[in-house]
Amino acid sequence: MPEKRITHEGVIASMSEDRVTVKITSYAACTSCHAKGACHLAGGEEEKLLHVPVPDPNFRVGEKVRVILARSLGFRALFLGYVLPLLMVLSVLLALTAAGSNELVAGLTSLAVLVPYYLGIRLMRGKVDRRFSFFIQKT
């Protein structure tokens, strides 16, 4: 059974020898809602830039492409970016609260745990980039 994939349509914004920058426009889930004008929760569209390594130089700036990522890698990114930090914050908060620490100290310490975590992710960006590689194909 072929692996499921996450795909997004985009346009090539710029190119270098080994990388293509693809501009993807993502829309909020409520943009098609008929009440979005009256709702303060309605988001707009957001442009994101993805840097994709390209072994094939047959792409042009302005060309429409499809960016592809394996769904399993999408779940791994979700876990590393949101779930694991949430578990870290909650575990430190609960441990310090159970140890009788002041609530303010426990709350600030549990949030401070995120600083070295995200710095570590940032420092290991090269390894993370190799693991979470995108692919593009012409549409």
Buried (B, 14 or more C-beta within 10 A) or exposed (E): EEEEBBEBEBBBBEBEEEEBBBEBEEEBEEEEEEEBEEEEEBEEEEEEEBEBEBEEEEBEEEBEBBBBBBEEBBEBBEEBEEEEBEEBBEEBBEEBBEEEBEEEEBBEBBEEBBEEBEEEBEEEEEEBEEEBEBBBEEE
